[in-house]
Amino acid sequence: MTGEELKQSRRLLFMLFVAWGVGFIDVQAVNIASVPMRSELGLSTIQVGMAVSGYFLMYSLMTMSSGWFVNHLGVRRALAFIMVAWGLFSGLTGTITSLVALLAMRSLLGFTQGGLGGVTSVAIMELFPPEKRGRAKAFQASAGSVGVAVGILFCAAMTQWFGWRVMFGCFAVVGALLAFLFMTQYKTPHLEKRTVTVHKQLGLKQAVTNSNAMLLAFIQFGLGAFMWGLNAWLPSYWVESKGLDLLHMGMLSLIPWIVSFVFMNFISYILDVYFNGRERYALSAILVIGGLLLYAMLKVSSIAAGFALLTAVTVLMSIGSATVYMLSMKYMPSEMISSSTGLVLLGQQLGGVVAPPVMGALLVWFAGNYDAVFGFVILLVFLGALASLRFNSKKDSVALAQPVHSTPQR
């Protein structure tokens, strides 16, 4: 790959970075809007947890659809379709008047967004040579931290100033704009000068029989419980238990995710270069330390100390999540890039499915005490640390798929 080709591939990677980030912005929308939404619609904490889980459940079911998207639509059109659907159902969330409508809109959104992870992984496989794919995927995954940070501030400010309905309406415009940009700007003429070997992507059956893929999915389940489960309730925790208003909570909540973005890319580079073949040991240590700091966060009474510890935990969990994606890109066979990424995402999203209603129920059963909620997440993180030690860092091989020689542009 020449310097000019690498430059163009990095520009397209940035577009994938943006697409990944906006999905995280929208997920924060329900978390931030949960307090005024519960008041206006008369919803309980368990019902809001059900709505959050509805998104992740449908997202989980569709994570394996990315292979179909790529095989039939190509990367560019698949990304444009996902962005249009994301904007449509996010915007319609602002029109709901009942729990049933909320469940329907969030479930439809999850259904249409589920293929994004696998599509972006196949795009990275096409854009970069094998030795650069791990870091490229880690960079793309770090967009989640930016998306959460921007999402918290944007959603908190819009909700407090204009109301949660207007906030959701803004996403319809963003989705349409992103779809237009992908259709008109995501072009790969620089790759047409060379032949790219693109393997037909295998499905779920092969992924679930691969022990490495299943281990990564389990680790991401625990990380998903933190990222989507605990963070779904942290806005309520800071507002209702610590007395912060929405805007100040949103501004303080920016800090962990901004710091995470910086450290994710730096540490991912260190792991990729200096821990090659030993990433699993670093991942296990990261998860153990993160779990211990999460426990410490629960016990401090100071808001400043709480956010400092939350920052450290978020950095560690984000690095852990990026490392899981890196392991998938580095050690899974090319034929399984889409399905293995989909399975890893499935694990993370199932964490988002299971954790919010479980945590909502724990809050009800323990009369609003958050000890059980934090303990649930810490247990899953520690189990993930044990699972990471069993990961096999030898490159897997699959001899089932026939390679198709083509350029990736469609």
HUPEMO-V147682 format. One record per residue. N is the residue number from 0. RES is the residue in three letters. SS is DSSP state (A for helix, B for strand, O for the rest). OMEGA is omega in degrees with one decimal (NA if undefined). D_CENTER is the distance of its C-alpha to the mean C-alpha in Angstrom with 1 decimal. Layout:
N_RES_SS_OMEGA_D_CENTER + N_RES_SS_OMEGA_D_CENTER
This chain:
0_MET_O_-179.6_29.4 + 1_THR_O_179.0_31.4 + 2_GLY_A_179.6_30.4 + 3_GLU_A_177.5_30.4 + 4_GLU_A_179.0_28.2 + 5_LEU_A_178.5_25.7 + 6_LYS_A_179.1_25.8 + 7_GLN_A_178.8_25.0 + 8_SER_A_178.3_22.2 + 9_ARG_A_176.9_20.6 + 10_ARG_A_178.1_21.2 + 11_LEU_A_174.9_19.3 + 12_LEU_A_178.5_16.4 + 13_PHE_A_175.8_16.3 + 14_MET_A_175.6_16.1 + 15_LEU_A_177.1_13.0 + 16_PHE_A_-179.8_11.6 + 17_VAL_A_-179.8_12.6 + 18_ALA_A_180.0_11.3 + 19_TRP_A_-177.9_7.7 + 20_GLY_A_-176.2_8.4 + 21_VAL_A_176.4_10.3 + 22_GLY_A_179.1_7.9 + 23_PHE_A_175.9_6.6 + 24_ILE_A_-177.0_10.3 + 25_ASP_A_179.7_11.2 + 26_VAL_A_178.2_9.4 + 27_GLN_A_-175.9_11.4 + 28_ALA_A_-179.5_14.4 + 29_VAL_A_178.9_15.2 + 30_ASN_A_-178.6_14.8 + 31_ILE_A_-176.0_17.2 + 32_ALA_A_-173.7_19.4 + 33_SER_A_-177.9_19.9 + 34_VAL_A_178.0_23.0 + 35_PRO_A_179.1_25.0 + 36_MET_A_177.6_23.7 + 37_ARG_A_-179.2_25.0 + 38_SER_A_-176.7_28.2 + 39_GLU_A_-175.8_28.8 + 40_LEU_A_179.4_28.0 + 41_GLY_O_-177.1_29.3 + 42_LEU_O_175.8_26.3 + 43_SER_O_177.8_25.9 + 44_THR_A_179.2_23.0 + 45_ILE_A_180.0_22.8 + 46_GLN_A_175.7_22.7 + 47_VAL_A_175.5_19.9 + 48_GLY_A_177.0_18.0 + 49_MET_A_179.9_18.9 + 50_ALA_A_177.1_17.6 + 51_VAL_A_-179.8_14.1 + 52_SER_A_178.8_14.4 + 53_GLY_A_176.4_15.8 + 54_TYR_A_-175.3_12.7 + 55_PHE_A_177.9_10.7 + 56_LEU_A_-179.6_13.9 + 57_MET_A_174.7_14.4 + 58_TYR_A_-179.3_10.9 + 59_SER_A_-178.0_11.6 + 60_LEU_A_-176.0_15.0 + 61_MET_A_-178.6_14.1 + 62_THR_A_-178.6_11.7 + 63_MET_A_-178.3_15.0 + 64_SER_A_-174.6_16.4 + 65_SER_A_177.4_15.1 + 66_GLY_A_177.5_18.3 + 67_TRP_A_180.0_20.4 + 68_PHE_A_-176.3_18.9 + 69_VAL_A_-177.6_19.6 + 70_ASN_A_-174.3_23.0 + 71_HIS_A_-175.3_24.3 + 72_LEU_A_-170.4_22.9 + 73_GLY_A_-174.0_21.8 + 74_VAL_A_-173.3_18.8 + 75_ARG_A_-177.7_20.2 + 76_ARG_A_177.2_21.1 + 77_ALA_A_178.4_18.1 + 78_LEU_A_-179.9_15.9 + 79_ALA_A_179.6_18.6 + 80_PHE_A_-179.0_18.7 + 81_ILE_A_-179.7_15.1 + 82_MET_A_177.2_15.4 + 83_VAL_A_-178.6_18.7 + 84_ALA_A_177.9_17.6 + 85_TRP_A_-179.3_14.6 + 86_GLY_A_-178.2_17.3 + 87_LEU_A_-174.6_19.9 + 88_PHE_A_172.3_18.3 + 89_SER_A_178.7_16.8 + 90_GLY_A_-179.6_20.3 + 91_LEU_A_176.2_22.0 + 92_THR_A_179.2_20.2 + 93_GLY_O_-179.3_22.6 + 94_THR_O_-171.5_25.6 + 95_ILE_O_177.3_25.2 + 96_THR_O_-176.9_28.1 + 97_SER_O_177.0_27.3 + 98_LEU_A_-179.0_25.0 + 99_VAL_A_179.4_25.4 + 100_ALA_A_178.6_24.4 + 101_LEU_A_178.5_21.3 + 102_LEU_A_-177.9_20.3 + 103_ALA_A_-176.8_21.1 + 104_MET_A_-179.1_19.2 + 105_ARG_A_178.4_15.9 + 106_SER_A_178.3_16.4 + 107_LEU_A_177.9_17.4 + 108_LEU_A_178.3_14.4 + 109_GLY_A_-179.6_12.1 + 110_PHE_A_-176.4_14.8 + 111_THR_A_-176.2_14.8 + 112_GLN_A_-169.6_11.1 + 113_GLY_O_-176.9_10.7 + 114_GLY_O_-172.1_12.1 + 115_LEU_A_-176.0_10.0 + 116_GLY_A_179.9_8.3 + 117_GLY_A_179.4_11.9 + 118_VAL_A_179.9_13.6 + 119_THR_A_178.1_12.2 + 120_SER_A_177.3_13.0 + 121_VAL_A_177.7_16.4 + 122_ALA_A_179.3_16.9 + 123_ILE_A_177.4_16.5 + 124_MET_A_178.9_18.9 + 125_GLU_A_-172.7_21.3 + 126_LEU_A_-171.2_21.1 + 127_PHE_O_173.2_21.5 + 128_PRO_O_-173.8_23.9 + 129_PRO_A_-175.3_22.7 + 130_GLU_A_-179.5_23.3 + 131_LYS_A_-173.2_21.0 + 132_ARG_A_-178.4_18.0 + 133_GLY_A_-180.0_16.4 + 134_ARG_A_177.4_16.5 + 135_ALA_A_178.9_15.5 + 136_LYS_A_177.6_12.2 + 137_ALA_A_177.2_11.7 + 138_PHE_A_178.7_12.6 + 139_GLN_A_179.9_10.2 + 140_ALA_A_179.9_7.2 + 141_SER_A_175.1_9.1 + 142_ALA_A_177.2_8.7 + 143_GLY_A_178.6_5.8 + 144_SER_A_177.2_8.8 + 145_VAL_A_180.0_11.1 + 146_GLY_A_178.1_9.4 + 147_VAL_A_-179.1_9.6 + 148_ALA_A_178.9_13.0 + 149_VAL_A_-178.1_14.3 + 150_GLY_A_-179.7_13.1 + 151_ILE_A_-177.6_14.9 + 152_LEU_A_-178.2_18.0 + 153_PHE_A_-176.1_18.2 + 154_CYS_A_178.7_17.7 + 155_ALA_A_-179.5_20.0 + 156_ALA_A_-179.6_22.6 + 157_MET_A_-179.8_22.6 + 158_THR_A_-178.1_22.8 + 159_GLN_A_-175.5_25.6 + 160_TRP_A_-173.1_27.5 + 161_PHE_A_-178.7_27.3 + 162_GLY_O_-174.4_25.8 + 163_TRP_A_-179.9_22.6 + 164_ARG_A_177.5_23.9 + 165_VAL_A_179.6_24.4 + 166_MET_A_178.7_20.9 + 167_PHE_A_179.3_19.4 + 168_GLY_A_179.3_22.1 + 169_CYS_A_-176.6_20.9 + 170_PHE_A_177.6_17.7 + 171_ALA_A_179.2_20.1 + 172_VAL_A_-179.6_21.7 + 173_VAL_A_-179.9_18.6 + 174_GLY_A_179.0_17.5 + 175_ALA_A_179.5_21.0 + 176_LEU_A_-179.4_21.3 + 177_LEU_A_177.7_18.2 + 178_ALA_A_178.2_19.6 + 179_PHE_A_-179.5_22.9 + 180_LEU_A_179.1_21.8 + 181_PHE_A_-178.8_20.2 + 182_MET_A_-174.4_23.4 + 183_THR_A_-172.3_25.7 + 184_GLN_A_-178.2_24.1 + 185_TYR_O_-178.2_22.0 + 186_LYS_O_-174.4_25.0 + 187_THR_O_178.3_25.8 + 188_PRO_A_-179.6_29.6 + 189_HIS_A_179.5_29.3 + 190_LEU_A_-178.9_28.3 + 191_GLU_O_178.3_31.1 + 192_LYS_O_-179.5_33.5 + 193_ARG_O_178.8_32.3 + 194_THR_O_179.5_31.5 + 195_VAL_B_178.2_28.0 + 196_THR_B_-178.7_27.8 + 197_VAL_B_179.2_25.2 + 198_HIS_B_172.8_25.1 + 199_LYS_O_-171.8_24.8 + 200_GLN_O_178.1_21.6 + 201_LEU_O_-173.5_22.2 + 202_GLY_O_-174.0_20.9 + 203_LEU_A_-175.7_19.6 + 204_LYS_A_-179.6_23.0 + 205_GLN_A_-177.4_23.0 + 206_ALA_A_-175.9_19.5 + 207_VAL_A_176.6_20.3 + 208_THR_O_178.7_23.6 + 209_ASN_O_-174.0_22.1 + 210_SER_A_178.8_22.1 + 211_ASN_A_179.7_19.7 + 212_ALA_A_-179.6_17.0 + 213_MET_A_177.2_17.6 + 214_LEU_A_179.0_17.6 + 215_LEU_A_178.5_14.2 + 216_ALA_A_179.7_12.8 + 217_PHE_A_178.2_14.7 + 218_ILE_A_179.6_13.5 + 219_GLN_A_174.7_9.8 + 220_PHE_A_178.1_11.4 + 221_GLY_A_177.4_12.8 + 222_LEU_A_175.8_9.9 + 223_GLY_A_177.2_8.1 + 224_ALA_A_175.3_11.5 + 225_PHE_A_-172.0_11.4 + 226_MET_A_-174.9_8.1 + 227_TRP_A_-179.3_8.6 + 228_GLY_A_-177.3_12.2 + 229_LEU_A_-179.5_14.0 + 230_ASN_A_175.3_12.4 + 231_ALA_A_-177.4_13.4 + 232_TRP_A_-179.9_16.9 + 233_LEU_A_175.6_17.2 + 234_PRO_A_177.3_18.4 + 235_SER_A_179.8_21.1 + 236_TYR_A_-178.1_21.8 + 237_TRP_A_-177.7_22.6 + 238_VAL_A_-172.4_24.5 + 239_GLU_A_-177.8_26.4 + 240_SER_A_-176.5_27.0 + 241_LYS_O_173.2_27.3 + 242_GLY_O_177.6_28.8 + 243_LEU_O_171.3_26.5 + 244_ASP_O_-172.9_26.4 + 245_LEU_A_-174.5_23.3 + 246_LEU_A_178.9_23.8 + 247_HIS_A_175.5_24.6 + 248_MET_A_-179.8_21.7 + 249_GLY_A_-179.3_19.3 + 250_MET_A_178.3_21.1 + 251_LEU_A_-177.9_21.0 + 252_SER_A_174.6_17.3 + 253_LEU_A_-169.4_16.7 + 254_ILE_A_-177.6_18.2 + 255_PRO_A_-173.6_15.7 + 256_TRP_A_175.1_12.8 + 257_ILE_A_177.7_15.4 + 258_VAL_A_179.5_16.8 + 259_SER_A_-179.5_13.6 + 260_PHE_A_-178.7_13.1 + 261_VAL_A_-175.2_16.8 + 262_PHE_A_-179.4_16.8 + 263_MET_A_-177.1_13.7 + 264_ASN_A_178.4_15.6 + 265_PHE_A_-177.5_18.9 + 266_ILE_A_177.8_18.3 + 267_SER_A_176.5_16.4 + 268_TYR_A_179.5_19.6 + 269_ILE_A_-179.0_21.8 + 270_LEU_A_-176.6_20.2 + 271_ASP_A_-174.4_20.4 + 272_VAL_A_-170.7_24.0 + 273_TYR_A_178.2_25.6 + 274_PHE_O_-178.0_24.0 + 275_ASN_O_-177.3_24.0 + 276_GLY_O_180.0_24.5 + 277_ARG_O_-177.1_24.1 + 278_GLU_A_-175.5_20.4 + 279_ARG_A_179.3_20.3 + 280_TYR_A_177.1_22.8 + 281_ALA_A_179.4_20.9 + 282_LEU_A_179.3_17.7 + 283_SER_A_179.4_19.9 + 284_ALA_A_179.4_21.5 + 285_ILE_A_-177.8_18.3 + 286_LEU_A_178.9_17.2 + 287_VAL_A_179.7_20.8 + 288_ILE_A_178.2_21.3 + 289_GLY_A_178.4_18.1 + 290_GLY_A_179.1_19.4 + 291_LEU_A_179.6_22.8 + 292_LEU_A_176.6_21.8 + 293_LEU_A_175.8_19.9 + 294_TYR_A_178.9_23.2 + 295_ALA_A_178.9_25.1 + 296_MET_A_179.8_23.0 + 297_LEU_A_-171.3_24.2 + 298_LYS_A_-178.7_27.8 + 299_VAL_O_-179.5_28.3 + 300_SER_O_-178.6_29.8 + 301_SER_O_176.9_29.4 + 302_ILE_A_179.9_26.7 + 303_ALA_A_178.6_26.7 + 304_ALA_A_179.1_26.4 + 305_GLY_A_179.6_23.7 + 306_PHE_A_176.0_21.5 + 307_ALA_A_178.6_22.6 + 308_LEU_A_176.9_21.5 + 309_LEU_A_177.5_18.1 + 310_THR_A_-179.8_17.7 + 311_ALA_A_-179.8_18.6 + 312_VAL_A_-179.0_16.4 + 313_THR_A_176.6_13.2 + 314_VAL_A_-177.7_14.3 + 315_LEU_A_-179.7_14.9 + 316_MET_A_178.5_11.8 + 317_SER_A_176.5_9.7 + 318_ILE_A_177.5_12.4 + 319_GLY_A_179.6_12.2 + 320_SER_A_178.7_8.6 + 321_ALA_A_178.9_9.7 + 322_THR_A_177.2_12.9 + 323_VAL_A_177.1_11.8 + 324_TYR_A_179.1_10.5 + 325_MET_A_178.4_13.8 + 326_LEU_A_178.8_15.8 + 327_SER_A_-179.1_14.7 + 328_MET_A_-175.0_15.8 + 329_LYS_A_-168.0_18.9 + 330_TYR_A_175.7_20.3 + 331_MET_O_-179.5_19.5 + 332_PRO_O_-177.1_22.1 + 333_SER_A_-179.0_21.7 + 334_GLU_A_-175.7_22.5 + 335_MET_A_-179.5_19.4 + 336_ILE_A_-178.6_16.8 + 337_SER_A_-175.5_15.4 + 338_SER_A_179.2_16.1 + 339_SER_A_174.7_14.9 + 340_THR_A_177.6_11.5 + 341_GLY_A_179.5_11.5 + 342_LEU_A_176.3_12.8 + 343_VAL_A_176.7_10.3 + 344_LEU_A_177.8_7.5 + 345_LEU_A_177.4_10.4 + 346_GLY_A_179.8_10.8 + 347_GLN_A_-178.1_7.5 + 348_GLN_A_175.5_8.1 + 349_LEU_A_172.3_11.7 + 350_GLY_A_176.6_11.2 + 351_GLY_A_177.7_10.1 + 352_VAL_A_-172.7_13.2 + 353_VAL_A_-168.8_15.6 + 354_ALA_A_-175.2_15.0 + 355_PRO_A_178.9_15.6 + 356_PRO_A_176.9_18.9 + 357_VAL_A_179.8_20.0 + 358_MET_A_176.1_19.5 + 359_GLY_A_178.6_21.3 + 360_ALA_A_178.6_24.1 + 361_LEU_A_178.0_24.4 + 362_LEU_A_178.0_24.9 + 363_VAL_A_-176.3_27.6 + 364_TRP_A_-177.7_29.2 + 365_PHE_O_172.9_29.4 + 366_ALA_O_175.9_30.5 + 367_GLY_O_178.4_27.6 + 368_ASN_O_-174.5_27.5 + 369_TYR_O_-178.7_24.1 + 370_ASP_A_-178.0_25.3 + 371_ALA_A_179.4_24.4 + 372_VAL_A_178.9_20.9 + 373_PHE_A_179.8_20.3 + 374_GLY_A_177.8_22.2 + 375_PHE_A_-179.8_20.1 + 376_VAL_A_-179.3_16.9 + 377_ILE_A_178.4_19.2 + 378_LEU_A_-179.6_20.6 + 379_LEU_A_179.2_17.4 + 380_VAL_A_178.6_16.5 + 381_PHE_A_177.0_20.1 + 382_LEU_A_175.9_20.0 + 383_GLY_A_177.8_17.0 + 384_ALA_A_176.7_19.2 + 385_LEU_A_-178.6_22.1 + 386_ALA_A_-176.6_20.2 + 387_SER_A_-179.4_19.1 + 388_LEU_O_-178.9_22.8 + 389_ARG_O_-178.9_23.5 + 390_PHE_O_179.1_21.4 + 391_ASN_O_-175.0_23.8 + 392_SER_O_174.6_23.4 + 393_LYS_O_-177.3_25.9 + 394_LYS_O_175.3_24.8 + 395_ASP_O_175.6_24.7 + 396_SER_O_177.8_26.8 + 397_VAL_O_-176.4_27.0 + 398_ALA_O_-175.0_30.2 + 399_LEU_O_-173.1_29.5 + 400_ALA_O_176.2_28.2 + 401_GLN_O_-179.6_30.5 + 402_PRO_B_175.3_29.3 + 403_VAL_B_-177.8_29.6 + 404_HIS_B_-177.6_30.8 + 405_SER_B_170.6_29.7 + 406_THR_O_-174.4_28.1 + 407_PRO_O_-174.9_24.6 + 408_GLN_O_172.9_25.6 + 409_ARG_O_NA_25.6
